């Protein structure tokens, strides 16, 4: 496949009042995102509540996404599981459903056993057997496991490992990855908070929760950077920062879904045990949108 680059939304999964997947709302969201300048969607990521989904739901979400997204936009499937066998099973099923690449999170339950040697063996085995190109997924805030720069650089030499989504917010580590990895290896920022910094250092795009809410704001930043308008890119980065914090570390999945509802997408309710946003939180998010001149419904 060509280099993975551009802005991706890590797609939310809307649930209805019975906490079942709201398939119609999901389809509508995919179709709306398909009309934006996003390079594609990451389905079954952290913001999609992938840990709370059944396997058949996961596979169907991939199929629904691929059938409703323009063919020139990528569908990246989050297929990381705790075991190698389960990871490969889900990766193969998602490939059959139409995914273009697999985003593979580090195993983490037995985190004391997940040293560099174990992680390297895991990713090499996945890459050797995966029918899809593999993108490493580093999310130490959730997993407690970190893909170090030396490990990432070694893995980047595998022909079926094509990139990394790094959500560590460790800009020194991201710099080391960019400096040491194969030249065709894609480095994708895992948060809107350090998108511009990653791009300036030589990164290739971003996959971040805030793109679920204001995708065009994110793609405008990316386009401004590519065109050399760094001052405009800086301004947009500052605008994105407050929204990004609100829909991630401050208010979590419930806040992100409430923000989506406010701007015309369907966030829906989270699946328990995650709680929905309170009215107070919704008011704070609406105030942020108001300060930035973002229209709400």
GIRA-V337449 format. One record per helix or strand. SS is the DSSP state (helix for helix, strand for strand). FROM is the first residue (numbers start at 0). LEN is the number of residues. If there is no record, write none. Layout:
[[SS	FROM	LEN] [SS	FROM	LEN]]
//
This chain:
[[strand	5	5] [strand	14	1] [strand	20	1] [helix	22	12] [strand	39	4] [helix	45	3] [helix	49	3] [helix	54	14] [strand	73	5] [helix	83	14] [strand	100	5] [helix	110	3] [helix	115	14] [strand	132	6] [helix	139	4] [helix	148	7] [strand	160	6] [helix	170	10] [strand	185	4] [helix	191	10] [strand	204	3] [helix	208	4] [helix	214	12] [helix	229	21] [helix	251	11] [strand	268	1] [helix	278	14]]
//
